[in-house]
């Protein structure tokens, strides 16, 4: 068996130890800023997904079926965001969340571990969380605009629209009936 030349051994060692820095023309500062914003949003989306599923699983009351199905649909939509967000972070040259602990350290969505939450309180809490997510998406969109990351901004625009729709549906579903104006 022939020995590898020092240059080949060095090349193999470099490749094995290479960082996960996908090449990008955005630059190091843009990569850092955009990935930081997207990773924070990703942590929030995972936390909001789990909170939505929690409320979906623990829903009760006279509108159980409607609310149960609404929250399941919204949870699916949130979960569908996770892979494109993480892949976008990789495309801009950074790494993304690695564990539940990492999500817990970064997420800004507050847990609700209560044994019982009234159905309308669940909807109101998720409405507020989705409104906050919308605001955070707008912030990251601004960072993307600053660094001319059109692809991330385009994805974020769709997620803002989806978040606004979730807010709207949660708002309307939680409205109490009112009598018509005289």
Secondary structure, DSSP 8 states (H G I E B T S, - for coil): -----HHHHHHHHHHHT-------SS-HHHHHHHHHHHHHHHHHHHHHHHHHHHHHHT--STTHHHHHHHHHHHHHHHHHHHHHHHHHHHHTT-----SHHHHHHH--S-----S---HHHHHHHHHHHHHHHHHHHHHHHHHHHHTT-HHHHHHHHHHHHHHHHHHHHHHHHH--------
